[in-house]
Amino acid sequence: MDKLTIQEEEAMQLIWKSNGGFIKELLDQLTESKIPYTTLASTIKNLEKKGFLKSVKYANAYRYEPLIGEKEYNAKFMNGFVNNYFKNSYKELVSFFAKEEKISKDELREIIKMIDNQENE
Protein backbone atom coordinates (compact mmCIF):
# COMPACT_ATOMS: atom_id res chain seq x y z
CA MET A 1 0.00 0.00 0.00
CA ASP A 2 1.31 3.40 -0.97
CA LYS A 3 1.89 5.96 1.74
CA LEU A 4 -0.32 8.97 1.27
CA THR A 5 1.02 12.45 0.74
CA ILE A 6 -0.05 15.10 3.24
CA GLN A 7 -2.58 16.46 0.73
CA GLU A 8 -3.95 12.96 0.04
CA GLU A 9 -4.18 12.19 3.74
CA GLU A 10 -6.11 15.41 4.36
CA ALA A 11 -8.55 14.46 1.58
CA MET A 12 -8.95 10.97 3.03
CA GLN A 13 -9.65 12.49 6.47
CA LEU A 14 -12.55 14.41 4.91
CA ILE A 15 -13.83 11.28 3.19
CA TRP A 16 -13.52 9.10 6.29
CA LYS A 17 -15.25 11.76 8.39
CA SER A 18 -18.25 11.93 6.04
CA ASN A 19 -18.06 8.35 4.74
CA GLY A 20 -17.68 9.71 1.22
CA GLY A 21 -19.12 12.56 -0.76
CA PHE A 22 -19.11 14.70 -3.85
CA ILE A 23 -16.12 17.01 -4.30
CA LYS A 24 -18.29 20.08 -3.64
CA GLU A 25 -19.53 18.54 -0.36
CA LEU A 26 -15.97 17.75 0.69
CA LEU A 27 -14.87 21.31 -0.10
CA ASP A 28 -17.72 22.67 2.00
CA GLN A 29 -16.40 20.72 5.00
CA LEU A 30 -13.10 22.58 4.92
CA THR A 31 -13.20 25.34 7.50
CA GLU A 32 -9.61 26.50 7.88
CA SER A 33 -7.84 26.42 4.54
CA LYS A 34 -9.89 26.48 1.38
CA ILE A 35 -8.24 24.75 -1.55
CA PRO A 36 -9.25 25.10 -5.18
CA TYR A 37 -11.86 22.68 -6.52
CA THR A 38 -9.44 21.43 -9.20
CA THR A 39 -6.75 20.68 -6.61
CA LEU A 40 -9.10 18.57 -4.52
CA ALA A 41 -10.51 16.88 -7.64
CA SER A 42 -6.99 15.97 -8.79
CA THR A 43 -6.08 14.64 -5.34
CA ILE A 44 -9.28 12.56 -5.26
CA LYS A 45 -8.50 11.10 -8.70
CA ASN A 46 -5.01 10.12 -7.48
CA LEU A 47 -6.55 8.41 -4.45
CA GLU A 48 -8.91 6.51 -6.74
CA LYS A 49 -5.97 5.38 -8.93
CA LYS A 50 -4.09 4.23 -5.82
CA GLY A 51 -7.10 2.15 -4.77
CA PHE A 52 -8.15 4.14 -1.71
CA LEU A 53 -11.46 5.32 -3.18
CA LYS A 54 -14.15 4.26 -5.59
CA SER A 55 -16.36 6.56 -7.60
CA VAL A 56 -20.08 6.09 -7.99
CA LYS A 57 -21.77 8.01 -10.78
CA TYR A 58 -24.96 9.94 -9.99
CA ALA A 59 -26.37 11.69 -13.08
CA ASN A 60 -23.40 13.76 -14.29
CA ALA A 61 -21.43 13.82 -11.02
CA TYR A 62 -19.32 11.33 -9.09
CA ARG A 63 -19.54 10.55 -5.41
CA TYR A 64 -16.35 9.18 -3.88
CA GLU A 65 -16.42 6.49 -1.21
CA PRO A 66 -13.56 4.98 0.81
CA LEU A 67 -12.32 1.50 -0.06
CA ILE A 68 -10.06 1.36 2.99
CA GLY A 69 -11.01 2.39 6.51
CA GLU A 70 -9.07 4.86 8.61
CA LYS A 71 -8.09 2.24 11.20
CA GLU A 72 -6.85 -0.13 8.50
CA TYR A 73 -4.76 2.62 6.89
CA ASN A 74 -3.33 3.71 10.24
CA ALA A 75 -2.38 0.13 11.12
CA LYS A 76 -0.62 -0.43 7.79
CA PHE A 77 1.07 2.96 7.96
CA MET A 78 2.33 2.31 11.49
CA ASN A 79 3.59 -1.16 10.57
CA GLY A 80 5.52 0.35 7.66
CA PHE A 81 6.82 3.18 9.84
CA VAL A 82 8.06 0.78 12.52
CA ASN A 83 9.58 -1.47 9.86
CA ASN A 84 11.39 1.40 8.11
CA TYR A 85 12.63 3.34 11.13
CA PHE A 86 12.79 0.88 14.04
CA LYS A 87 13.99 -2.40 12.49
CA ASN A 88 10.43 -3.77 12.63
CA SER A 89 10.58 -3.66 16.44
CA TYR A 90 7.94 -1.96 18.54
CA LYS A 91 10.30 -2.40 21.48
CA GLU A 92 12.79 -0.17 19.62
CA LEU A 93 10.01 2.36 19.02
CA VAL A 94 9.03 2.53 22.70
CA SER A 95 12.69 2.58 23.72
CA PHE A 96 13.28 5.54 21.40
CA PHE A 97 10.47 7.53 23.00
CA ALA A 98 11.65 6.61 26.49
CA LYS A 99 15.21 7.77 25.72
CA GLU A 100 13.90 11.00 24.22
CA GLU A 101 11.76 11.48 27.35
CA LYS A 102 8.59 11.59 25.26
CA ILE A 103 6.95 8.89 27.37
CA SER A 104 6.94 8.64 31.16
CA LYS A 105 7.21 5.63 33.47
CA ASP A 106 3.57 6.12 34.42
CA GLU A 107 2.52 6.04 30.78
CA LEU A 108 4.55 2.87 30.24
CA ARG A 109 2.84 1.31 33.26
CA GLU A 110 -0.54 2.23 31.76
CA ILE A 111 0.47 0.57 28.49
CA ILE A 112 1.54 -2.59 30.31
CA LYS A 113 -1.77 -2.58 32.18
CA MET A 114 -3.65 -2.28 28.87
CA ILE A 115 -1.68 -5.22 27.44
CA ASP A 116 -2.34 -7.29 30.56
CA ASN A 117 -6.06 -6.51 30.38
CA GLN A 118 -6.21 -7.57 26.72
CA GLU A 119 -4.51 -10.88 27.52
CA ASN A 120 -7.02 -11.58 30.29
CA GLU A 121 -10.06 -11.04 28.06
Backbone bond lengths (Angstrom), bond angles and torsions (degrees), N, CA, C in turn:
res aa  C-N    CA-C-N  psi(-1)  N-CA   C-N-CA  omega(-1)  CA-C   N-CA-C  phi
1 M - - - 1.449 - - 1.519 108.88 -
2 D 1.311 115.26 132.01 1.457 120.78 178.74 1.517 110.46 -70.30
3 K 1.331 114.93 144.41 1.458 119.33 172.87 1.518 107.18 -77.77
4 L 1.293 116.42 141.16 1.455 120.85 -179.67 1.519 111.09 -82.00
5 T 1.333 115.13 146.61 1.458 119.61 171.53 1.530 107.54 -73.15
6 I 1.308 116.78 168.17 1.463 120.74 179.31 1.532 109.76 -58.77
7 Q 1.322 116.61 -44.27 1.463 121.26 -179.77 1.538 111.10 -63.44
8 E 1.332 116.81 -41.62 1.458 120.89 178.55 1.527 111.11 -66.44
9 E 1.320 115.48 -40.49 1.463 119.37 179.73 1.531 111.01 -64.80
10 E 1.319 117.01 -39.25 1.467 120.63 177.26 1.530 110.26 -62.98
11 A 1.330 117.00 -40.84 1.465 120.57 178.21 1.529 110.24 -64.94
12 M 1.325 116.43 -42.51 1.463 119.66 178.89 1.522 110.81 -64.30
13 Q 1.321 118.44 -36.08 1.463 121.10 177.34 1.531 110.00 -59.13
14 L 1.336 116.40 -42.49 1.464 120.33 177.36 1.524 110.83 -62.37
15 I 1.315 115.74 -44.16 1.468 120.84 -177.52 1.522 110.75 -68.10
16 W 1.326 117.71 -43.14 1.468 120.13 177.50 1.526 110.70 -62.08
17 K 1.323 115.80 -42.40 1.464 121.16 -177.75 1.532 111.19 -60.44
18 S 1.331 116.87 -40.20 1.466 120.91 -175.99 1.525 112.91 -103.44
19 N 1.335 116.09 1.96 1.472 122.02 -176.23 1.525 111.15 56.16
20 G 1.324 115.58 40.44 1.457 121.45 177.29 1.507 112.15 104.43
21 G 1.332 114.85 172.81 1.455 119.44 177.77 1.511 112.04 164.05
22 F 1.328 114.38 171.81 1.450 121.78 173.01 1.526 107.67 -80.16
23 I 1.317 116.97 155.98 1.465 120.40 -177.08 1.528 110.68 -56.93
24 K 1.314 117.65 -42.40 1.472 121.31 179.27 1.531 110.74 -59.91
25 E 1.328 117.16 -42.07 1.474 120.56 178.13 1.527 111.09 -63.59
26 L 1.316 115.71 -40.70 1.467 120.02 -179.91 1.529 110.25 -65.75
27 L 1.332 116.23 -41.30 1.472 119.98 177.45 1.522 111.28 -61.42
28 D 1.318 116.01 -39.14 1.472 120.14 -179.23 1.531 112.18 -65.22
29 Q 1.315 117.31 -23.29 1.472 121.10 178.69 1.519 112.44 -74.10
30 L 1.325 116.38 -24.16 1.464 120.18 -178.25 1.519 109.40 -69.25
31 T 1.314 115.91 124.47 1.457 119.97 -178.84 1.527 111.78 -106.46
32 E 1.317 116.55 -40.43 1.462 119.82 -174.93 1.529 112.24 -81.32
33 S 1.307 116.50 -70.08 1.461 119.91 -175.01 1.520 109.93 -110.62
34 K 1.295 115.49 116.01 1.460 120.66 177.29 1.529 107.38 -81.76
35 I 1.318 115.41 134.35 1.458 120.06 175.71 1.521 107.67 -115.52
36 P 1.317 117.33 155.51 1.459 119.37 179.96 1.531 111.89 -63.42
37 Y 1.319 115.34 148.00 1.460 122.63 178.65 1.529 110.45 -52.88
38 T 1.337 116.12 -45.94 1.474 120.14 -176.35 1.521 112.03 -64.95
39 T 1.319 117.24 -33.04 1.467 121.07 178.41 1.521 110.31 -66.35
40 L 1.338 115.85 -47.18 1.459 119.50 178.94 1.529 110.60 -65.10
41 A 1.327 116.86 -41.42 1.468 120.92 179.54 1.530 110.56 -60.55
42 S 1.308 117.36 -42.26 1.466 122.17 178.65 1.533 110.95 -64.82
43 T 1.320 116.10 -43.10 1.463 120.94 178.87 1.527 110.18 -62.77
44 I 1.329 116.71 -42.58 1.463 121.91 179.62 1.534 110.16 -62.69
45 K 1.325 116.65 -42.51 1.475 120.50 178.62 1.533 110.43 -61.68
46 N 1.327 116.91 -40.74 1.476 120.60 177.63 1.528 110.41 -62.25
47 L 1.322 116.45 -41.54 1.470 120.74 179.42 1.524 110.75 -64.69
48 E 1.323 116.13 -35.83 1.464 120.08 177.39 1.535 110.00 -66.86
49 K 1.330 117.00 -43.09 1.472 121.50 178.71 1.524 111.24 -62.87
50 K 1.324 116.60 -35.48 1.467 121.34 -179.79 1.531 112.16 -77.49
51 G 1.330 117.09 -9.71 1.453 120.48 177.70 1.519 115.35 90.37
52 F 1.328 116.97 17.09 1.463 120.65 179.07 1.524 112.14 -89.06
53 L 1.334 116.06 -23.77 1.461 121.99 -176.01 1.515 111.00 -132.07
54 K 1.325 114.75 160.45 1.456 120.51 168.09 1.520 106.93 -127.18
55 S 1.325 115.47 151.79 1.456 119.60 177.94 1.520 109.03 -108.33
56 V 1.319 114.68 140.43 1.455 122.02 177.52 1.523 106.71 -122.64
57 K 1.336 115.96 122.59 1.458 119.84 -175.63 1.535 110.88 -82.80
58 Y 1.329 114.93 130.22 1.459 123.70 174.46 1.529 106.26 -125.56
59 A 1.316 116.60 110.10 1.474 122.56 -176.47 1.529 108.28 55.33
60 N 1.330 117.61 -114.17 1.471 119.36 -179.48 1.532 112.37 -109.78
61 A 1.314 117.75 20.66 1.466 121.57 179.67 1.527 109.98 -129.66
62 Y 1.317 115.56 159.24 1.463 121.21 178.98 1.524 109.92 -113.67
63 R 1.307 114.37 137.86 1.459 121.85 172.77 1.523 106.45 -106.18
64 Y 1.302 117.29 133.73 1.462 121.99 -176.72 1.518 110.09 -105.50
65 E 1.328 115.07 132.58 1.462 121.81 -177.48 1.527 109.75 -127.10
66 P 1.326 116.80 144.47 1.471 119.97 -178.30 1.528 112.24 -70.28
67 L 1.323 115.72 139.59 1.465 121.82 172.92 1.517 111.52 -100.08
68 I 1.329 115.60 -13.93 1.465 121.27 179.04 1.521 107.16 -132.12
69 G 1.325 116.16 135.84 1.457 121.20 -179.77 1.520 111.84 -78.43
70 E 1.306 114.83 160.80 1.469 120.86 -179.12 1.529 111.35 -62.14
71 K 1.332 117.37 -42.99 1.469 120.29 -179.52 1.528 110.81 -63.80
72 E 1.330 116.04 -41.50 1.469 120.17 179.57 1.528 110.63 -63.35
73 Y 1.337 117.06 -43.46 1.465 120.50 178.52 1.529 110.36 -63.15
74 N 1.338 116.20 -46.65 1.463 119.81 -179.22 1.527 111.60 -59.76
75 A 1.329 117.05 -41.46 1.466 120.93 179.59 1.524 110.72 -63.21
76 K 1.330 116.88 -45.87 1.470 120.21 -179.76 1.523 111.19 -67.05
77 F 1.343 115.86 -39.66 1.460 119.73 178.69 1.523 110.30 -62.85
78 M 1.339 116.56 -46.01 1.465 119.94 -178.93 1.525 111.51 -64.50
79 N 1.334 116.77 -40.77 1.466 119.20 177.22 1.520 110.75 -59.94
80 G 1.317 117.38 -43.30 1.466 121.27 177.93 1.514 111.57 -65.43
81 F 1.321 116.79 -40.97 1.464 122.18 179.16 1.524 110.47 -61.28
82 V 1.327 116.13 -48.50 1.465 120.73 -179.60 1.530 109.75 -64.19
83 N 1.318 116.59 -40.19 1.459 120.74 178.96 1.530 111.05 -63.12
84 N 1.325 116.81 -45.40 1.471 120.94 -175.69 1.524 114.03 -74.50
85 Y 1.326 117.54 -34.64 1.464 119.89 -172.28 1.529 114.89 -110.65
86 F 1.326 117.64 -16.06 1.465 119.81 -175.03 1.522 112.39 -132.01
87 K 1.325 116.62 31.72 1.474 122.67 175.49 1.527 111.93 53.05
88 N 1.324 115.92 35.93 1.461 122.82 179.34 1.535 112.46 58.43
89 S 1.332 115.61 32.24 1.460 120.81 -177.78 1.529 110.34 -125.34
90 Y 1.329 115.13 115.62 1.463 118.90 176.27 1.525 110.77 -69.73
91 K 1.322 116.21 -25.52 1.463 120.40 174.98 1.531 109.19 -62.41
92 E 1.337 116.53 -42.97 1.472 120.92 177.73 1.530 110.46 -62.42
93 L 1.327 116.78 -38.99 1.458 121.71 178.93 1.529 110.54 -61.70
94 V 1.319 116.57 -50.71 1.466 120.96 -179.01 1.521 109.85 -64.90
95 S 1.322 116.75 -40.19 1.461 121.31 178.45 1.535 110.96 -60.57
96 F 1.322 115.87 -41.22 1.466 120.89 178.11 1.528 110.47 -58.43
97 F 1.336 116.04 -48.55 1.462 119.46 -178.79 1.522 111.56 -66.92
98 A 1.310 117.78 -33.95 1.462 120.74 177.78 1.533 109.85 -66.40
99 K 1.331 116.93 -45.18 1.467 120.81 179.99 1.524 111.81 -64.49
100 E 1.323 116.12 -34.95 1.469 120.74 179.28 1.526 112.18 -83.21
101 E 1.342 115.65 2.81 1.465 122.71 -179.73 1.531 112.17 57.52
102 K 1.325 115.58 38.30 1.456 122.14 177.14 1.527 111.15 -97.36
103 I 1.335 115.78 -7.49 1.462 121.10 178.22 1.527 107.45 -139.17
104 S 1.320 116.20 136.43 1.464 120.58 -176.85 1.528 111.05 -94.21
105 K 1.334 115.09 168.46 1.468 120.63 175.93 1.524 110.55 -61.17
106 D 1.324 116.43 -39.46 1.467 120.01 179.39 1.529 111.17 -63.61
107 E 1.310 116.58 -39.94 1.463 120.00 178.42 1.531 110.66 -66.35
108 L 1.327 116.16 -39.03 1.468 120.03 176.92 1.525 110.90 -64.05
109 R 1.335 116.14 -39.65 1.466 119.57 176.90 1.531 110.93 -62.57
110 E 1.330 115.99 -40.28 1.473 120.20 177.42 1.523 110.99 -61.82
111 I 1.325 116.17 -40.70 1.472 120.78 178.73 1.524 110.18 -63.96
112 I 1.309 116.82 -44.28 1.472 120.81 178.51 1.526 109.93 -62.00
113 K 1.313 116.74 -40.47 1.470 121.04 178.10 1.529 110.09 -62.52
114 M 1.318 117.40 -42.28 1.468 121.72 177.98 1.533 110.72 -60.98
115 I 1.331 115.89 -43.37 1.469 120.79 179.55 1.523 109.63 -64.27
116 D 1.328 116.56 -45.08 1.464 120.17 178.58 1.535 111.33 -60.41
117 N 1.309 117.37 -41.73 1.456 121.27 179.71 1.528 111.62 -64.53
118 Q 1.325 117.42 -37.69 1.461 121.21 178.37 1.528 111.20 -66.78
119 E 1.328 116.00 -37.37 1.477 119.79 179.65 1.512 111.26 -69.36
120 N 1.329 117.97 -29.09 1.457 121.72 -178.24 1.521 113.55 -84.92
121 E 1.316 117.32 -5.22 1.476 120.21 -179.05 1.506 111.90 -82.39
